[in-house]
Amino acid sequence: MLTGTAATAPLLGGAATAHAGASGADALFEAGKFDRAGRAYEEILKKDPGNVHAARRRGYVGLLGTSSPTPRSTSRWP
């Protein structure tokens, strides 16, 4: 049984187009360079708005990405 992108991509135009153009963005994502990966996925989505893989990874970047190397404290006290 197929799950995730592999299962839905055929319904949206084929598995072959689900990952088209995402290899560089995927490398950035896997390296943890979420800001750059997010911009790369946005460029892919401008050219191919139906790219399920890029849309999904862009969503992950939104959840995982941070430009701050350490979490910020929400406390008002030092």
C-alpha positions in Angstrom: 0.0 0.0 0.0 1.3 3.5 -0.8 1.0 6.4 1.6 1.8 10.1 1.6 3.0 11.8 -1.6 3.4 8.5 -3.4 -0.3 7.7 -2.9 -1.6 11.2 -3.8 0.7 12.2 -6.6 -0.9 10.0 -9.2 -4.2 11.7 -8.5 -2.6 15.1 -9.1 -0.7 14.4 -12.3 1.7 11.6 -11.7 4.5 10.7 -9.4 7.1 11.7 -11.9 6.1 15.4 -11.5 5.8 15.3 -7.8 9.5 15.7 -7.2 10.4 17.6 -10.4 13.1 20.3 -9.7 13.3 19.7 -6.0 16.7 18.0 -5.7 18.6 21.1 -4.8 16.0 22.3 -2.4 15.9 18.8 -0.9 19.6 18.9 -0.3 19.3 22.2 1.5 16.4 20.8 3.6 18.3 17.6 4.5 21.3 19.8 5.5 19.1 21.8 7.9 19.4 25.0 5.9 15.7 25.7 6.2 15.7 29.4 5.2 17.4 28.6 1.9 15.4 25.5 1.3 12.2 27.4 1.9 13.2 30.0 -0.7 14.1 27.2 -3.2 10.7 25.5 -2.7 9.0 28.8 -3.2 10.8 29.2 -6.6 9.7 25.6 -7.5 6.1 26.4 -6.6 6.1 29.6 -8.7 6.9 27.5 -11.7 4.8 24.5 -10.7 2.1 25.3 -8.2 0.8 21.8 -8.3 4.1 20.3 -7.1 2.9 18.2 -4.1 6.4 17.5 -2.8 7.6 21.1 -2.9 4.4 22.3 -1.2 4.7 19.7 1.5 8.4 20.4 2.2 7.6 24.2 2.2 5.1 23.5 4.9 7.7 21.5 6.9 10.2 24.4 6.5 7.6 26.7 8.0 7.3 24.4 11.1 11.0 23.5 11.4 12.9 26.6 10.1 14.3 29.2 12.4 16.8 31.9 11.8 17.8 31.9 15.5 20.3 29.2 16.6 18.9 29.1 20.1 15.3 29.4 21.4 14.3 32.8 22.7 13.1 33.0 26.3 9.6 34.2 26.8 10.4 35.2 30.4 10.5 38.9 31.3 13.1 38.3 33.9 16.8 37.7 33.1 
